[in-house]
């Protein structure tokens, strides 16, 4: 089935009373030719008035404020998404040499997705990866992007806790490890160093049925949680998606929520509050296909993750995409 029910719960627990909490949420899945968001509901506890708008990258942003004193904040987003079968694409990818002839015009047109960012700076340490991806590209833009994704999968270890939510690619390059947030941003770095527009994708990976051999691996590496991958603009084909964490094609089980230059543009929940209290955040993601093979709904639930920031931090602690 290509119809999925998603529940994303973020809870903040404070050591004492806080107030004047201002928050923004990017948790509504996108609507386009590859998927339809059939329904979306956002609720908070304490209750609040929620407003919404679409920002520059086309993502839905929901805003809410809680002005009175509180010691706990719960944000729950519930969605139903229908993934569409892709249309066959027989178009040839642009060659790297042809891209170089048009690079200046394309760079101006897609500047936001080529320029360095805080999370994805242009670093000398990326040059070796760029050269290796070029060698494995077969001379095409699509081949370069695929080779870059494969290189990140091969050369970096998936290790939870190796980085933190605000880490840049410099941290993963130094340690050779990270999680899906880091792997997606490493592919961004390699593509952009070559001049190719690339964007960060925030979303979910719908788990495989438990009986399938790959299910246990995905549960450990990038599955059953908020997920992230990369899309590279392949001229002649549009935005092509690559999942360097799994090393597998991006397909119907990848549910897209938001696009951005890096994680900083798509953090699922973010905000600030007034008060001296420290905070602890827990995140729980539940995904269920509409029906299993016997016609019954099946719920798959993640274990909650918990992060405790320094006591003097005032921003709401964002989640790291695993």
N, C-alpha and C positions, 0 to 999 in steps of 0.2 A: 504493500500500500504506500502511496505517496502523500498521504494526508496525516499530519502530525499535530499532536497536542503538546504544547510546551508550557512549563511553569517555571519561572525564574524568581526565586525569593532571596532578597538581601535583607539582613537584619543587623542593625547597629545597637550595641549594648554599651551604655555609658556608665562610668564609675560614680557619677553624680548627676545632678540636674543640669540640663543644657536648654537653650532656647534659641529663637531666631534662626532656625535651620532652613537654608535655602538650597534647593536641590534641582538637578536636571537629570533626566533619564533617557537613555537611548536603548530601548528594548523592543520597539515595535518592528517586526520583520518587514523588509521592503516588498513592494509590489512591482513586478515587471514581467517580461516574457518568460522568465524561468521559474517564478513562483508567485503565488497569490496569498496574501494574508487575509483569510476569511473572517477572522474576528480577533479583537485585541481588547483586553481589559487591564487597567492599571489601578491598584488600590494601595492605600497607605494606612498604617496604624501608628500613631494617632491619625485620624481622618484629616483630609485636606481637600482644597479645591484645586483641581488639576487643569492646566491649560496645555495646548500643543501647537506646534508649528513645524514646518520643514525648513531645514537650514541649507547652507550653500551647497553641500554635497548631496542633497536630496534625502537626508536621513530625517526621520521623525524624532523630535525632541519634545518630551513632556516635562513641564515645570510644576513644582509645588513648593509651598512654604509652610512651615509649622512654627508659629511665633511663640506659643505658650511653652512653659517648662515641660520637659519630658526626659525620661531616662532610657527610653527604648524606641527605636524606629524600625518599622517593618515595611518593606516595599515589595509588592508582589505583582508580577506581570504574567498574564496568561494569554496565550495565542493559539490559534489554529491556522496551520499553513498547509497549502496544497502545492507540492512541487510538480512542475511540468516536465514532460519528456522533452529533451532538446531536439531541435531540428537538425537534420544532417547538414554538415558544412563541408563542402568540397572545395572551398576557396583556398588558393595557395597563400602561404605566409610570405610577407615581404622579406627579401634578402637583407642581410646586414649591410651590404654595400649600398643597396638602394636606400636603406634607412639613413645611412651617413650622408647621402646627397640631400635628404630632406630634413636632416636633424634639427637645423636651426629653426625652421618654421614650426616643426612639431614641438620643439622645446618651448617655444613661445606660447603655443596653443595649450599645452599641458604643463605649464610651469609648476603648478602646485604639486604635481606628482613626479617631478624630476628634481626639484630643489632639495637640499639637505634639510633635515629637521632635528629637533632636540633628541629624539629617540633614534633617528637614522641619519647621523652625520656622515659626510663623505670622508672616509678614513683611508690612509695609505694601506692598512692591513687588508683591505678588500681587493686590492689590485691582483693578488694571486688568484683569488676566486674568480675574478672577472676574466683573467687570462685562461683559466681552466675551463670556464663555461664557454668561452669563445672556441676553444679547441674541440669541445664536444657538441658544438651547436649545429654542425653540418652546414653552416653558412647562412642560416635563417634566423629571423627574430624569434619565432616560436621555438626553434631548437635551442637558442641561447637561454630563453626563459626556463625551458624544461631542464636543461643541463644545470642551471643555477639552483633550481629547486632540488634536484637530485644530489648536488654537491653538499648542500646544507644538511640533507638527510644523512648522507654518508659520513661527513666529517665532524658533526656535532652530536653530542650525547643528550638524550632527553633525561633531565634530572630535575624533579620538582624541588624547589628551594635553592637551586643554583643561582637564581637571580630574583629580583623583586619587581613589583609592579612598575616602578619608575626607572628600571634599568634601561640603558641604551644598548645598542649593538656592540659597543666597546666592551661591555662586561662579558658578553658571550664569546666575543673574539678572544678575550684574555683567558677565559676558563675552558673554552671548547664545549660548553654545555648551556642548556636553557630549557624553556618550555615553548609551547606553540606561539606565544606572543613574541618571543625572541626569534624563533625560526622564521616566522612570517616577516619580521622586520629585517632579518639578515638577507632574505631574498630581495626585499625592497632595496637594500643598500647595494647589492651586486647589480641589479637591473639599472638603478639610477646612475651608478658610477659609469655604466656603459651608455648612458643617455636615454634609456628606455623609460617611458612613463610607467609607474607601478603604484598600486594602491593597496592599503591594508583593508582586510575584510574581517569584521566581527560577526560571529554567529554561533551556530550549534552544529554538532555532529550527532545525528540520530544513531543510537547504538544498533549494532547488528543483533539479530536474534541470538540468544545465548548458546544455541547449539552449533553455530557456525564457528569454524576453527579460529578465525581472526578476532572473534568477539572479546576474548580475554585480553589480547594484546591491545586492542583499541581502548579498553577500559583503563589500562595503565597509561597508554600513550595517546593523549589528546581526545579521548572519548568520554562520554557522559559528563560533560562540563561545558561551560562557555568556551568556545573554540575560536581560532583565528587562522587565516591563511592569506594568500597573496593573489592579486590579479595584475597581470602585465598587459599593457596595450599592445596587441599584436596586429599590426596594420594589415588589413585585408580580412581579418577574422574578428576584430573587436577585442574586448577584455577577456583574456584567457586566464582561468583559475588554476592555481597550483598549491598543493598542500604538502609543504616540506616536512611537517611533523610525521605524517603517516607515510609519505612517499607513495601515495596512491592518487588516482584521478579524483578530482572534485566532481561529485555527482548529485543524485537526488537526495542523498542523506545529509548534504551540507545545506543548512538553512541560513540564509544571509539576513543579517539584522542592520548593519551599518557599514559605510565605506568612509575611509579617511586617509590622510597622509601618513598616519601612524596611529598607535594606540591612543595617544592624547586626544585625537578627534572623536573617538568612538567609545570611550569608557562607559560601560553600561549604566552605572550610577555614580554621580559625583555631586559635591556640594560643600557648603561650609556651615558652621554653627558657632554660637556664642556660648562660652563657658569654659571653665578650667578643667572639666572632667576628661579623663582619657577615654578611649573607645576600643571596642573589639567588634570586628565585623565577621559575619558568617554568611556564606553563599550556598544556596542549594538549587540545583537545576534538575528538573524532572522532565523526561521526554517519553511520550508514548505514541506509537503508531495508532491510527484510528481503529484498526482491527487487526488481529493476528490471523493466522491461517485457518483457525477454527471459528472465526467471527467474534472473538472476545477482545475487549480492550485490555491491554497490558501496560502497566506503569513501570518504568524503570527510573530509579531514584539514585541520585548521587549521595555520597557522604558529604556532609557540610564541611567546608574548609574554614579555617579561622586564622585571622591575622591580628596581631596587637601592635599598634603603632606607638611611638614615643608619647609620653604623657602630655607634652606641650603642643602637640599637633592640633590644629583647628579644622583643617579640611576633613570632610568625610573620607575615610580610607577607601579607595577604589579596589576592585578585585583584580587579581592577575588572571589573564586568560591562559588556561592550562592546555 
